[in-house]
Amino acid sequence: MKFSDGFDARRLRPRNASNWRLRLGAGLAALFAAFGVLLTLAGTATLLGQPAALGPLNESPAMASVFVVTGLLLLSVGVLLWRRCRRRLRRPSDLSMAPHLMKKRD
């Protein structure tokens, strides 16, 4: 006699995790990278003698160099975070076998 009350085969399959957190993180990382590029360009323009790109914020060369360093840091953090989120988004969610357990090829 079969007991099929309350059995649902869908419960046996693993649920796919939602990707909205990783997508939001990748978008935020892209914004960090873009803001870093803009800060770096504004600081570099001030150092090269162009009029202050950010108004009175970076009129001195010291503040311009601070903006360049901050922009480069934001750019690098944004790119690293974006790459990490993209790598996790593309990672398969299946169980993977270790390579040494696979069938040997001659």
JOURFEN-V759489 format. One record per pair of residues at least 24 apart in sequence whose ideal C-beta (glycine too) atoms are under 6 Angstrom apart, sorted by the first residue. I is the first residue (numbers start at 1). J is the second residue. Records with the same first field share a line. If there is no record, write none. Layout:
I = J, J
This chain:
19 = 89
22 = 85, 88, 89
25 = 85
26 = 82, 85, 86
29 = 78, 81, 82
30 = 82
32 = 74, 78
33 = 75, 78, 79
35 = 74
36 = 71, 74, 75, 78
37 = 75
39 = 67, 70, 71
40 = 68, 71, 72
43 = 67, 68
44 = 68
